[in-house]
C-alpha cells in the first residue's frame, strides 16, 4: 500500500463532503436533531421513567455514531460509482486496501467529531453526566462501536462490489437490520428463542447491553470487553472477505457494473 495514494483519496473525500451541502446537512442535522429529540424525551419522562429515557438517548447517540461511521465509507463508494470516477481511481493503480482504507480513515474523522458534538449537547443541554462519571466505560463502548461499524462498512462494500450498482441502497439500509437484530433498547431475551443465538452474535448486541447496564448502575465491563472482542472479530473477518470479492471483481469484470 502507498501512503500518498491513501492521502490523495482522503483529500478528495474531504473536498467531496465540503462541496456536497446535503452531506454536511446529513452528518450534522440528523445526529444533532436526534440528540435534541430524545434529550427532550428524557426530560419529559424524568419523573416517570428516568432510566428508560436515558437509555433511549444514549443508545440513539451510539446508533447515530455507528450509522455515520458505516455510511460514510459506503456512500463514498456510491459517489465514485455515480460520478463515474471509479474507473479513473482503479485505472490509476489504487489497490483494494488503499481504496477502502482511505474511506475508513475519513469516516473515523467525521464520525468521531459528530459523536463528540452529540455528547457535548447531551451533557450541556440535558445534564447527562454519565458521559463524565463513567467516561472510561463509554470510551471503550465508542471504540467497540467504531470498530464494529467499520467492519460492517467493509462487509457492505464487498457486497456492493459483488452485487453491482443496483444494490447501492445497501449503503444506507443494511445497517438498520443489523441494529434491529442487535437489540438496542431491550434485552436479547425478548426475541424468540430460536433467534437468540443469532442476536447474541450481532456486532452491536453486547455494546448496547453494556450501555444499558452502565445506565442501570451495574458493572458492565464484561459486556464491554465482549463487545470489543466481537467487534474485532467482525473486523478481522471483513478484510479477507473484501479482498476476495475485490480480486474476483477484477477477474470477472464486476467493477464495470459499479461505473
C-alpha positions in Angstrom: 0.0 0.0 0.0 1.2 3.5 -0.8 0.5 6.2 1.8 0.3 9.1 -0.7 -2.5 7.3 -2.6 -4.5 6.9 0.6 -3.9 10.6 1.5 -4.9 11.6 -2.1 -8.2 9.7 -1.8 -8.8 11.1 1.7 -8.3 14.6 0.4 -10.7 14.0 -2.4 -13.2 12.7 0.1 -12.9 15.8 2.3 -13.4 18.0 -0.8 -16.4 16.0 -1.8 -18.0 16.5 1.7 -17.1 20.1 1.7 -18.8 20.7 -1.7 -21.8 18.4 -1.1 -24.2 20.5 1.0 -26.6 17.6 1.5 -23.8 15.5 3.1 -22.9 18.3 5.6 -26.6 18.5 6.5 -26.9 14.8 6.8 -23.8 14.5 9.0 -24.8 17.3 11.4 -28.6 17.8 11.1 -29.7 14.2 11.8 -27.3 13.4 14.7 -27.9 16.7 16.5 -31.7 16.6 15.9 -31.7 13.0 17.3 -29.9 14.2 20.5 -32.4 17.1 20.8 -35.5 14.9 20.2 -34.5 12.2 22.6 -32.9 14.6 25.1 -36.3 16.4 25.4 -37.9 13.0 25.7 -35.6 12.1 28.5 -36.5 15.3 30.3 -40.2 14.6 29.8 -40.1 11.1 31.3 -37.7 12.1 34.1 -40.4 11.8 36.7 -41.9 8.6 35.2 -39.1 6.5 33.9 -35.8 8.5 34.0 -33.6 5.5 33.3 -35.6 4.5 30.3 -35.3 8.0 28.8 -31.6 8.0 29.3 -31.3 4.6 27.7 -33.2 5.8 24.6 -31.0 8.9 24.4 -27.6 7.3 24.9 -28.4 4.3 22.6 -29.5 6.7 19.9 -26.3 8.6 20.2 -24.3 5.4 19.6 -26.7 4.4 16.9 -26.2 7.6 15.0 -22.4 7.3 15.5 -22.5 3.7 14.1 -24.7 4.8 11.2 -22.3 7.7 10.2 -19.1 5.6 10.6 -20.6 2.9 8.3 -22.5 5.0 5.8 -19.7 7.5 5.1 -17.5 4.6 3.7 -20.2 3.1 1.6 -21.7 6.4 0.4 -18.3 7.5 -0.7 -18.2 4.4 -2.9 -21.6 5.3 -4.3 -20.4 8.7 -5.1 -17.5 7.2 -7.0 -19.9 4.9 -8.8 -22.5 7.6 -9.7 -19.9 10.2 -10.8 -18.1 7.6 -13.0 -14.8 8.4 -11.2 -14.4 4.8 -10.0 -12.9 3.8 -13.4 -10.2 6.5 -13.1 -9.4 5.6 -9.5 -8.9 1.9 -10.3 -7.0 2.8 -13.5 -4.6 5.0 -11.5 -3.3 1.8 -9.8 -5.1 2.3 -6.4 -5.1 -1.1 -4.7 -8.1 -2.7 -3.0 -7.0 -1.8 0.5 -5.7 1.7 -0.4 -9.2 2.4 -1.7 -11.1 1.2 1.3 -8.6 2.4 4.0 -8.8 5.9 2.7 -12.6 5.9 3.1 -12.3 4.3 6.5 -9.9 6.9 7.9 -12.0 9.8 6.5 -15.0 8.1 8.2 -13.2 7.9 11.5 -12.5 11.7 11.5 -16.1 12.7 10.6 -17.9 10.2 12.9 -15.7 10.9 16.0 -16.2 14.7 15.5 -20.0 14.2 15.3 -20.0 11.8 18.3 -18.2 14.4 20.5 -20.6 17.1 19.3 -23.6 14.9 20.3 -22.1 14.1 23.7 -21.4 17.8 24.4 -25.0 18.7 23.5 -26.4 15.9 25.7 -24.2 16.9 28.7 -24.7 20.7 28.4 -28.4 20.8 27.5 -29.8 17.8 29.2 -27.4 17.2 32.1 -26.4 13.6 31.1 -23.5 13.4 33.4 -23.0 9.7 32.9 -20.6 10.5 30.0 -18.4 12.3 32.5 -18.7 10.0 35.6 -18.4 6.8 33.5 -16.1 8.1 30.8 -13.8 5.0 30.7 -16.8 2.7 30.0 -18.3 5.0 27.3 -14.9 5.5 25.7 -14.4 1.8 25.2 -18.0 1.4 24.1 -17.4 4.1 21.5 -14.2 2.3 20.3 -16.1 -1.0 20.0 -18.9 0.8 18.1 -16.5 2.3 15.7 -14.7 -0.9 15.1 -18.0 -2.8 14.5 -19.2 -0.1 12.2 -16.0 -0.1 10.1 -16.3 -3.9 9.9 -19.9 -3.5 8.7 -18.9 -0.9 6.1 -16.2 -3.2 4.7 -18.7 -6.1 4.5 -21.2 -3.9 2.8 -18.5 -2.6 0.4 -17.7 -6.2 -0.6 -21.4 -6.9 -1.1 -22.0 -3.8 -3.2 -19.0 -4.7 -5.4 -20.2 -8.3 -5.8 -23.9 -7.4 -6.5 -23.5 -4.3 -8.6 -24.6 -0.7 -8.8 -28.3 -1.5 -8.3 -27.6 -2.6 -4.8 -26.1 0.7 -3.8 -29.0 1.1 -1.4 -27.2 -1.2 1.0 -25.1 1.8 1.9 -28.0 3.4 3.9 -30.3 0.4 4.6 -28.3 -2.6 5.6 -27.1 -1.4 9.0 -30.8 -0.8 10.1 -31.4 -4.6 10.1 -28.1 -5.2 11.9 -29.1 -2.7 14.6 -32.5 -4.2 15.0 -31.0 -7.7 15.5 -28.6 -6.2 18.0 -31.4 -5.5 20.5 -30.7 -1.7 21.0 -33.4 -0.8 23.6 -34.3 -4.2 25.0 -32.6 -7.5 26.1 -31.9 -10.4 23.8 -34.4 -12.4 25.8 -37.3 -10.5 24.1 -36.6 -12.3 20.8 -38.0 -15.7 20.1 -35.7 -18.4 21.5 -34.7 -19.7 18.1 -33.3 -16.2 17.1 -31.4 -15.5 20.3 -28.1 -17.2 19.2 -28.1 -15.0 16.1 -29.0 -11.9 18.0 -26.3 -12.5 20.6 -23.7 -12.8 17.8 -24.6 -9.5 16.3 -21.8 -6.9 16.3 -23.6 -4.4 18.5 -25.6 -6.7 20.8 -23.0 -6.6 23.7 -22.3 -2.9 23.0 -26.0 -1.9 23.6 -26.2 -4.3 26.5 -23.2 -2.6 28.1 -24.7 0.8 27.6 -27.9 -0.2 29.3 -26.0 -1.8 32.1 -23.9 1.3 32.8 -27.0 3.4 32.8 -28.6 1.0 35.2 -25.7 1.4 37.6 -24.4 -2.1 37.4 -20.9 -3.4 36.5 -20.7 -3.5 32.7 -17.1 -4.3 31.9 -17.8 -8.0 31.0 -20.2 -6.8 28.3 -17.9 -4.0 27.2 -14.9 -6.3 26.7 -17.0 -8.9 25.0 -18.5 -6.2 22.7 -15.0 -5.1 21.8 -13.8 -8.6 21.2 -16.8 -9.4 18.9 -16.2 -6.1 17.0 -12.6 -7.0 16.4 -13.6 -10.5 15.2 -16.0 -8.9 12.7 -13.3 -6.5 11.5 -10.8 -9.3 11.0 -13.4 -11.3 9.1 -14.4 -8.4 6.9 -10.9 -7.8 5.5 -10.3 -11.2 3.7 -14.0 -11.1 2.5 -13.4 -7.7 1.0 -10.1 -8.7 -0.5 -11.5 -11.9 -2.0 -14.5 -10.0 -3.5 -12.3 -7.2 -4.9 -10.0 -9.8 -6.5 -12.9 -11.6 -8.0 -14.3 -8.3 -9.3 -11.1 -7.5 -11.1 -11.0 -11.1 -12.6 -14.7 -11.2 -13.6 -15.1 -7.5 -14.6 -17.7 -6.8 -11.8 -16.2 -3.4 -11.2 -17.6 -2.3 -14.6 -21.1 -2.7 -13.1 -20.3 0.0 -10.5 -19.4 2.5 -13.1 
